[in-house]
Amino acid sequence: MKNNSALFYTCSLIEFIGRMQKQPRSAVVDFLGKDAILRIYQFADVFHCEPIEKTADDFITLRQIPLGSFDNVADCRYAVPDYWTIGEVYERLIEDTAQEDTDAAIVDKLMEVFTSWIDGAISNFNSDFYYQSRDYIAACYREGEICD
C-alpha cells in the first residue's frame, strides 16, 4: 500500500481545508465526516484534476466548515511546509499503521490518526516533528507520545 496517491491527495486536501478555514485538522475531519472523506478518497483521481482550491471550496460549502481561529501557518516562526508536504506526512503514517488496505479501513485509520494526539504534533510547525523519519513518527504514534 506504499505510495497511495489517493490517500496522499485526501490528506493534503484535509490540510489545505484546515489552512483555509483556520481549523485544526481533527476538526476538518469531524466536519467532513466519514462519507465525505471516503468519497474524496475513492474519487481522488477525479478531484485532483481540478485546482485544489476549487475542490476545497466545494467541500467547505457542502459540509459548512466554518472559519475558525487555529492558524498554525501564521504562528510559524520558520519556513512553513506546504500542504503537500504535510499531506505526505499523514499519508505515510496511515500507510505505516493501517492493518488493512480496503477503502473503508484506510478511511477509518485516516480518521483515527487525524483525531489523535499526533495531529497537534504534526501541526506544530515550530517543532521538528513533522520532518522526522516516517519510522520515527509511526513509532511515536504507536507509543502514544513523542519518543526520546
MITOR-369492 format. One line per field, with one value per residue: residue number from 1; x, y negated, z negated of N, C-alpha, C, O in turn. Coordinates in Angstrom, 1 decimal. Each point is the difference from the previous one (the first is absolute). Layout:
N
i	(NUM|...)
n.c1	(X|...)
n.c2	(Y|...)
n.c3	(Z|...)
ca.c1	(X|...)
ca.c2	(Y|...)
ca.c3	(Z|...)
c.c1	(X|...)
c.c2	(Y|...)
c.c3	(Z|...)
o.c1	(X|...)
o.c2	(Y|...)
o.c3	(Z|...)
! end
This chain:
148
i	(1|2|3|4|5|6|7|8|9|10|11|12|13|14|15|16|17|18|19|20|21|22|23|24|25|26|27|28|29|30|31|32|33|34|35|36|37|38|39|40|41|42|43|44|45|46|47|48|49|50|51|52|53|54|55|56|57|58|59|60|61|62|63|64|65|66|67|68|69|70|71|72|73|74|75|76|77|78|79|80|81|82|83|84|85|86|87|88|89|90|91|92|93|94|95|96|97|98|99|100|101|102|103|104|105|106|107|108|109|110|111|112|113|114|115|116|117|118|119|120|121|122|123|124|125|126|127|128|129|130|131|132|133|134|135|136|137|138|139|140|141|142|143|144|145|146|147|148)
n.c1	(0.8|1.9|0.5|-0.8|0.1|-0.9|1.3|1.4|-0.8|-0.4|1.7|0.7|-1.2|0.5|1.7|-0.3|-1.0|1.3|1.2|-0.9|-0.2|2.1|0.4|-0.8|2.2|0.9|0.8|2.1|1.6|0.6|1.4|2.2|1.3|-0.9|-2.0|-0.1|0.1|-1.8|-1.5|0.3|-0.5|-2.1|-0.4|1.2|-0.4|-1.8|-0.2|1.0|-1.9|-0.9|-0.6|2.2|1.0|0.6|1.8|2.0|0.6|0.9|2.1|1.4|0.2|1.3|2.2|-0.2|1.5|-0.5|-0.8|1.9|0.6|-0.9|1.5|-0.5|-1.7|-2.1|-1.1|-0.6|1.2|-1.2|1.8|-1.2|-0.4|1.0|-1.6|1.1|1.0|-1.2|-0.5|1.8|0.1|-1.4|0.4|1.7|-0.5|-1.0|1.2|1.0|-1.7|0.2|-2.0|-1.4|-0.3|-1.2|-1.4|-1.3|0.9|0.0|-1.9|-0.4|1.0|-0.9|-1.8|0.5|0.7|-1.4|-0.9|1.8|0.7|-0.2|-2.2|-0.5|0.1|-1.7|-1.8|1.1|-1.1|-1.1|-1.5|1.2|-1.6|-0.8|1.7|-1.4|1.7|0.0|2.1|1.4|-0.1|1.0|2.2|0.7|0.0|1.7|1.8|-0.5|1.9|0.2|0.4|0.5)
n.c2	(1.2|1.2|-1.8|0.0|0.6|2.1|1.7|0.7|1.2|2.2|1.4|0.6|1.6|2.1|1.0|1.0|2.0|1.8|0.7|1.4|2.1|0.3|1.7|0.2|0.6|-0.4|-2.1|-0.5|0.8|-1.2|-1.7|0.4|0.4|1.4|-0.6|-1.6|0.5|0.9|-1.5|-1.1|1.0|0.1|-1.9|1.3|2.1|0.4|0.9|2.0|1.0|0.5|-2.0|0.1|-1.6|0.7|1.2|-1.1|-1.3|1.3|0.6|-1.5|-0.2|1.3|-0.3|-1.4|0.2|0.4|-2.1|1.0|1.3|1.8|-1.0|2.1|-0.4|-0.5|1.9|0.5|1.3|1.9|1.1|-1.4|1.5|0.8|-1.1|-0.9|-2.0|-1.9|-1.1|-1.2|-2.1|-1.7|-1.1|-1.5|-2.1|-1.5|-1.2|-1.8|-1.4|-0.7|0.2|-1.8|1.6|0.9|0.2|1.8|1.8|0.2|0.6|2.2|1.2|0.0|1.2|2.1|0.5|0.1|2.0|0.5|1.4|1.9|0.3|0.6|2.2|1.3|0.0|1.5|-1.6|-0.1|1.5|1.3|-0.6|-2.0|-1.1|0.4|1.1|0.7|0.5|-1.7|-0.9|1.2|-0.3|-1.8|0.0|1.1|-1.4|-0.9|0.5|-2.1|1.1|1.4)
n.c3	(0.0|0.2|-1.3|-2.1|2.1|0.2|-0.4|1.6|1.7|-0.2|0.1|2.1|0.8|-0.7|0.9|2.0|0.0|-0.5|1.8|1.5|-0.6|0.7|1.4|-2.1|0.1|-2.0|-0.3|0.7|-1.2|-1.7|0.4|0.2|-1.7|-1.5|-0.6|-1.5|-2.2|-1.0|-0.7|-2.0|-2.0|-0.6|-1.1|-1.5|0.5|-1.2|-2.0|0.1|0.7|-2.0|0.7|-0.6|1.2|2.0|0.6|0.0|1.8|1.6|-0.2|0.9|2.2|1.3|-0.2|1.7|1.7|-2.2|0.1|0.5|-1.7|0.8|-1.4|0.5|1.4|-0.5|-0.6|2.1|-1.4|0.5|0.7|1.2|-1.6|1.8|1.1|1.7|-0.4|-0.2|1.9|0.7|-0.8|0.7|1.9|-0.1|-0.7|1.4|1.5|-0.9|0.4|2.2|-1.0|0.2|1.6|-1.7|1.8|0.0|0.9|2.2|1.0|0.1|1.5|2.1|0.4|0.5|2.0|1.7|-0.3|1.3|-1.6|1.0|-0.4|-2.1|-0.3|0.7|-1.4|-1.2|1.0|-1.9|0.8|-1.4|-1.5|0.3|-1.1|-1.7|-1.0|2.1|0.5|0.6|2.1|1.7|0.2|1.2|2.2|1.0|0.3|2.0|1.1|-0.8|1.9|-1.7)
ca.c1	(-0.8|0.8|-0.2|-1.4|-0.3|-1.3|0.2|0.8|-0.9|-1.0|0.7|0.4|-1.3|-0.4|1.0|-0.4|-1.2|0.4|0.7|-0.9|-1.1|0.6|-0.5|0.9|-0.3|-1.0|-1.3|-0.3|-0.4|-1.4|-1.0|-0.2|-0.6|0.5|-0.6|0.6|1.4|0.0|-0.2|1.2|1.0|-0.4|-0.1|1.1|0.5|-0.8|0.1|1.3|0.0|-0.5|0.8|-0.4|-0.8|-1.4|-0.5|-0.1|-1.2|-1.3|-0.2|-0.3|-1.4|-0.9|0.0|-0.2|1.1|0.1|1.3|0.4|1.1|1.2|0.8|1.3|0.8|0.4|0.7|1.3|1.2|1.0|-0.5|-1.2|0.0|-1.2|-1.0|0.4|1.0|-0.7|-0.9|0.8|0.3|-1.2|-0.1|1.0|-0.4|-1.1|0.5|0.8|-0.8|-1.3|0.0|-0.6|0.1|-1.3|-0.3|-0.6|1.0|0.9|-0.7|-0.1|1.4|0.2|-0.8|0.6|1.3|-0.3|-0.7|0.8|0.9|1.1|-0.4|0.6|1.4|0.3|-0.4|0.9|1.1|1.2|0.8|0.6|-0.6|-0.6|0.9|0.7|-0.2|-1.3|0.1|-0.1|-1.4|-0.9|0.3|-0.6|-1.5|-0.3|0.2|-0.9|0.7|1.2|1.0|1.4)
ca.c2	(-1.2|-1.1|-1.0|0.0|-1.4|-0.5|-0.4|-1.2|-1.1|-0.2|-0.6|-1.3|-0.8|-0.3|-1.0|-1.2|-0.6|-0.5|-1.2|-1.0|-0.3|-0.3|1.0|1.1|1.0|0.9|-0.6|0.2|1.4|0.1|-0.7|0.8|1.3|1.2|0.2|-1.0|0.4|1.2|-0.5|-0.6|1.1|0.9|-0.8|-0.9|-0.1|-0.9|-1.3|-0.6|-0.7|-1.4|-0.6|0.5|-1.0|0.2|1.2|-0.4|-0.9|0.8|0.8|-0.9|-0.4|1.2|0.5|-1.2|-0.1|-1.5|-0.6|0.1|-0.9|0.8|-0.4|0.4|-0.6|-1.3|0.1|0.6|-1.0|0.5|0.2|0.8|1.1|-0.1|0.9|1.3|0.6|0.5|1.1|1.2|0.5|0.8|1.1|1.1|0.5|0.9|1.2|0.8|0.5|0.7|1.5|0.5|-1.1|-0.3|-1.4|-0.3|0.1|-1.2|-1.3|0.1|-0.3|-1.4|-0.7|0.3|-0.7|-1.4|-0.4|0.4|-1.0|-0.3|-1.1|-1.2|0.0|-0.2|-1.4|-0.9|-0.3|-0.6|1.1|0.7|1.3|0.4|0.5|1.2|1.2|0.7|1.0|-0.6|-0.5|1.2|0.5|-0.9|0.2|1.2|-0.2|-1.0|-1.1|-0.2|0.9|-0.6)
ca.c3	(0.0|0.0|1.0|0.3|0.5|-0.5|-1.4|0.0|0.4|-1.0|-1.1|0.4|0.1|-1.4|-0.5|0.7|-0.6|-1.3|0.1|0.5|-1.0|-1.3|-0.9|-0.3|1.0|-0.7|0.2|1.4|0.1|-0.6|0.8|1.2|-0.3|0.7|1.4|0.9|0.1|0.9|1.4|0.5|0.2|1.1|1.3|0.0|1.4|0.7|-0.7|0.2|1.3|-0.2|-1.0|-1.3|-0.6|0.4|-0.8|-1.4|-0.1|0.2|-1.3|-1.1|0.2|-0.1|-1.4|-0.8|-0.9|-0.3|-0.2|-1.4|-0.4|-0.1|1.2|-0.2|1.0|-0.5|-1.2|0.4|0.0|1.0|1.3|-0.1|0.9|0.8|-0.4|0.6|-0.9|-1.2|0.5|0.1|-1.4|-0.4|0.9|-0.4|-1.3|0.2|0.7|-0.9|-1.2|0.3|0.0|1.2|1.1|0.6|-0.1|-1.3|-1.0|0.2|-0.4|-1.5|-0.5|0.2|-1.0|-1.3|0.0|0.0|-1.2|-1.2|-0.6|0.9|0.9|-0.6|0.2|1.4|0.3|-0.6|1.0|-0.8|-0.5|1.1|0.0|1.3|1.0|-0.4|0.8|-0.1|-1.0|-1.3|-0.2|-0.3|-1.3|-1.0|0.0|-0.6|-1.4|-0.5|-0.4|0.7|-0.6|-0.2)
c.c1	(0.9|-0.3|-1.4|-0.3|-1.3|0.1|0.8|-0.8|-1.0|0.6|0.4|-1.2|-0.4|0.9|-0.3|-1.2|0.2|0.6|-1.0|-1.0|0.5|-0.6|1.1|-0.4|-1.0|-1.4|-0.5|-0.5|-1.4|-1.0|-0.3|-0.8|0.5|-0.5|0.8|1.5|0.2|-0.2|1.2|1.0|-0.3|0.1|1.2|0.6|-0.8|0.1|1.3|0.1|-0.4|1.1|-0.4|-0.8|-1.5|-0.6|-0.2|-1.2|-1.3|-0.3|-0.3|-1.4|-1.0|-0.1|-0.1|1.1|0.3|1.4|0.3|1.2|1.3|0.9|1.5|1.0|0.5|0.9|1.4|1.1|1.0|-0.6|-1.3|0.0|-1.3|-1.0|0.2|1.0|-0.6|-1.0|0.8|0.4|-1.2|-0.1|0.9|-0.4|-1.2|0.4|0.8|-0.7|-1.3|0.2|-0.5|0.1|-1.3|-0.2|-0.6|1.0|1.0|-0.7|-0.2|1.3|0.3|-0.7|0.6|1.2|-0.3|-0.7|0.8|0.9|1.1|-0.3|0.6|1.5|0.4|-0.4|0.8|1.2|1.2|0.8|0.6|-0.8|-0.5|1.0|1.0|-0.3|-1.4|0.0|-0.1|-1.4|-1.0|0.2|-0.6|-1.5|-0.4|0.2|-0.9|0.7|1.3|1.1|1.4|1.0)
c.c2	(-1.3|-0.9|0.0|-1.4|-0.5|-0.4|-1.3|-1.2|-0.3|-0.7|-1.5|-1.0|-0.3|-1.1|-1.4|-0.6|-0.5|-1.4|-1.1|-0.4|-0.2|1.0|1.0|1.1|1.1|-0.5|0.1|1.4|0.2|-0.7|0.8|1.3|1.1|0.1|-1.0|0.4|1.2|-0.4|-0.6|1.1|0.8|-0.8|-1.0|-0.2|-1.0|-1.4|-0.6|-0.7|-1.5|-0.7|0.3|-1.1|0.2|1.2|-0.3|-0.9|0.8|0.7|-0.9|-0.5|1.2|0.4|-1.2|-0.1|-1.5|-0.4|0.0|-1.0|0.8|-0.3|0.3|-0.5|-1.4|0.1|0.6|-1.1|0.4|0.1|1.0|1.1|-0.1|1.1|1.4|0.7|0.6|1.1|1.3|0.6|0.8|1.3|1.2|0.6|1.0|1.3|0.9|0.6|0.7|1.5|0.6|-1.1|-0.1|-1.5|-0.4|0.0|-1.1|-1.2|0.1|-0.4|-1.5|-0.8|0.2|-0.8|-1.5|-0.5|0.4|-1.1|-0.4|-1.1|-1.3|-0.1|-0.2|-1.4|-1.1|-0.3|-0.7|1.1|0.7|1.4|0.4|0.4|1.1|1.2|0.6|1.1|-0.6|-0.5|1.1|0.6|-0.9|0.2|1.3|-0.1|-1.0|-1.3|-0.2|0.7|-0.8|0.6)
c.c3	(0.0|1.2|0.6|0.4|-0.4|-1.4|-0.2|0.4|-1.1|-1.2|0.3|0.1|-1.4|-0.6|0.7|-0.6|-1.4|0.0|0.5|-1.1|-1.4|-1.0|-0.2|1.0|-0.5|0.2|1.4|0.2|-0.5|0.8|1.3|-0.2|0.9|1.5|1.0|0.2|0.9|1.5|0.5|0.3|1.3|1.3|0.0|1.4|0.8|-0.7|0.3|1.4|-0.1|-0.9|-1.4|-0.7|0.3|-0.7|-1.4|-0.2|0.1|-1.3|-1.2|0.1|-0.3|-1.5|-1.0|-1.1|-0.3|-0.1|-1.5|-0.4|-0.2|1.3|-0.3|1.0|-0.5|-1.3|0.2|0.0|1.0|1.4|-0.2|1.0|0.8|-0.4|0.6|-1.0|-1.2|0.3|0.1|-1.3|-0.5|0.8|-0.5|-1.4|0.1|0.6|-1.0|-1.2|0.3|0.1|1.3|1.1|0.8|-0.1|-1.4|-1.1|0.1|-0.5|-1.6|-0.6|0.1|-1.1|-1.4|-0.2|-0.2|-1.3|-1.3|-0.4|1.0|1.0|-0.5|0.2|1.5|0.4|-0.6|0.9|-0.7|-0.6|1.3|0.2|1.4|1.1|-0.5|0.9|-0.2|-1.1|-1.4|-0.3|-0.3|-1.4|-1.1|-0.1|-0.7|-1.6|-0.7|-0.6|0.8|-0.7|-0.1|1.0)
o.c1	(-0.6|-0.3|-0.2|-0.2|-0.2|-0.6|-0.4|0.0|-0.2|-0.6|-0.2|0.1|-0.5|-0.4|0.0|-0.1|-0.5|-0.3|0.1|-0.3|-0.7|-0.5|0.8|-1.2|-0.8|-1.0|-1.2|-1.0|-0.8|-1.1|-1.1|-1.0|0.6|0.8|0.3|0.5|0.9|0.6|0.4|0.7|0.9|0.2|-0.1|0.4|0.5|0.2|0.1|1.0|0.2|0.7|-1.2|-0.8|-0.9|-1.1|-1.0|-0.8|-0.9|-1.1|-0.7|-0.7|-1.0|-1.1|0.1|-0.2|0.3|1.0|-0.8|0.1|1.0|-0.4|0.8|1.2|1.2|0.9|0.9|-0.2|1.0|-1.2|0.1|0.2|-1.0|0.4|-0.4|-0.1|0.3|-0.1|-0.5|0.1|0.2|-0.3|-0.4|0.1|0.0|-0.4|-0.2|0.5|-0.6|1.1|0.4|0.2|0.0|0.5|0.4|0.0|0.4|0.7|0.1|0.1|0.5|0.6|0.0|0.2|0.6|0.2|-0.6|0.1|0.5|0.9|0.5|0.6|1.0|0.8|-0.2|1.0|1.0|1.1|-0.3|0.5|0.2|-0.4|1.0|-0.9|-0.5|-1.0|-0.7|-0.5|-0.8|-0.9|-0.6|-0.6|-0.9|-0.8|-0.2|-0.7|0.4|0.3|0.2|1.1)
o.c2	(-1.1|0.5|0.0|-0.9|-1.2|-1.0|-0.8|-1.1|-1.2|-1.0|-0.8|-1.1|-1.2|-0.9|-1.0|-1.2|-1.1|-0.9|-1.1|-1.2|-0.2|-0.4|0.4|0.2|0.6|0.8|0.3|0.2|0.6|0.5|0.1|0.3|-0.2|0.3|0.4|-0.1|0.1|0.5|0.2|-0.1|0.3|0.6|-1.0|-1.1|-0.6|-1.0|-1.3|-0.7|-0.8|0.7|0.1|0.3|-0.3|-0.1|0.4|0.3|-0.3|0.0|0.3|-0.1|-0.2|0.3|0.2|-0.2|-0.7|0.8|-0.5|-1.0|-0.6|0.3|-0.8|0.0|-0.3|-0.9|0.0|-1.0|-0.8|-0.4|1.0|-0.3|-0.4|1.0|1.0|1.2|1.2|1.0|1.1|1.2|1.2|1.0|1.1|1.2|1.1|1.1|1.2|0.9|0.6|0.5|1.1|-1.2|-0.5|-0.7|-1.0|-0.9|-0.6|-0.8|-1.0|-0.7|-0.6|-0.9|-0.9|-0.6|-0.7|-1.1|0.0|-1.1|-1.1|-0.6|-0.8|-1.0|-0.8|-0.6|-1.1|0.7|-0.2|-0.2|-0.3|0.8|1.1|0.7|0.2|-0.1|-0.1|0.2|0.6|0.2|-0.1|0.4|0.5|0.1|0.0|0.7|0.1|-0.7|0.9|-0.2|-1.0|-0.4)
o.c3	(-0.1|1.1|1.2|-0.8|-0.3|-0.4|-0.8|-0.7|-0.4|-0.6|-0.9|-0.4|-0.2|-0.6|-0.7|-0.2|-0.3|-0.8|-0.5|-0.1|-0.9|-1.1|0.9|0.3|0.7|0.2|0.3|0.7|0.5|0.2|0.4|0.7|1.0|0.8|1.1|1.1|0.8|0.9|1.2|1.1|0.8|1.1|0.8|0.3|0.9|0.7|0.0|0.2|0.9|-0.7|-0.3|-0.9|-0.8|-0.6|-0.6|-1.0|-0.7|-0.4|-0.9|-1.0|-0.8|-0.5|-1.2|-1.2|0.9|-0.1|-0.8|0.7|-0.4|1.1|-0.3|-0.2|0.1|-0.2|-0.9|0.7|0.2|0.2|-0.6|1.2|-0.5|-0.6|-0.5|-0.1|-0.4|-0.7|-0.3|-0.2|-0.5|-0.6|-0.1|-0.2|-0.6|-0.4|0.0|-0.6|-0.9|0.5|0.4|-0.4|1.1|-0.9|-0.5|-0.9|-1.1|-0.7|-0.6|-1.0|-0.9|-0.6|-0.8|-1.0|-0.8|-0.4|-1.1|0.6|0.0|0.5|0.8|0.2|0.2|0.8|0.3|-0.2|0.7|-0.6|1.1|0.8|0.4|0.9|0.6|0.9|-1.0|-0.6|-0.9|-1.1|-0.9|-0.6|-1.0|-1.0|-0.8|-0.7|-1.2|-0.7|0.7|-1.2|0.7|0.0)
! end
